[in-house]
């Protein structure tokens, strides 16, 4: 990687954590620049409100590094007094294994749903009706799905790993938990499922954080980088004048 990227005038990666990994393992330096999202559709989905029975949502590939098995086990340990559903969106090599696990831990079809791949419209609807978004993955360099859920005004519960702490601020818009600690994950889910006011408060803060990752800001910065690489020193001033 160092050999290939050494001639580059400018290197970006989506999060400060990704830049840390780059600079720790190479002589390269870079700039953290979010991939960015357009929050418009997610904000509209949030206006519809969550479903009557609170839903915990996961979105992503169903592969080992996503640790969805931990989420399934944690959800199964919730008190019977806590009405909730688990919705799992995505597909991958572990899907059948994790469907079997859900049955083994006693999660019936009315409590857990494996939806597989869904359309963008269906995904936005899923963000809108969920009560909590959970990302148990341990290899996230940014996690756009977490960011999308936050744009929809949802509290998040995330593994304390890789770049997820850049999105989840404990006690402000959600909770982090130690990867592999199923009991702690159960506690974090239970706390939010039992407190609708906390979910609303955390969700508002999630939206504020997501607003800092707008696609418009990302594209503006990339245009500045390209202009600098091309030696167009007056590009920024010309752009501002045109605006």
Buried (B, 14 or more C-beta within 10 A) or exposed (E): EEEEEEEEEBBBBBBEBBBBBBBEEBEBEBEBBBBBBEBEBBBEBBEEEBBEEBBBBBBBBBBBBBBBBBBBBBBBBBEEEEEBBBBBBBBBEBBEBBBEBBEEBEBEEEBBBBBEEBEEEEBBBBBBBBBBBBBBBBBBBBBBBBBBBBBBBBBBBBBBBBBBBBBBBEEBBBBBBEBEBBEBBBBBBBBBBBEEEBBEBBBBBBBEBBBEBBBEBBEBBBBBBEBBEEEEEEBBEEEEEEE
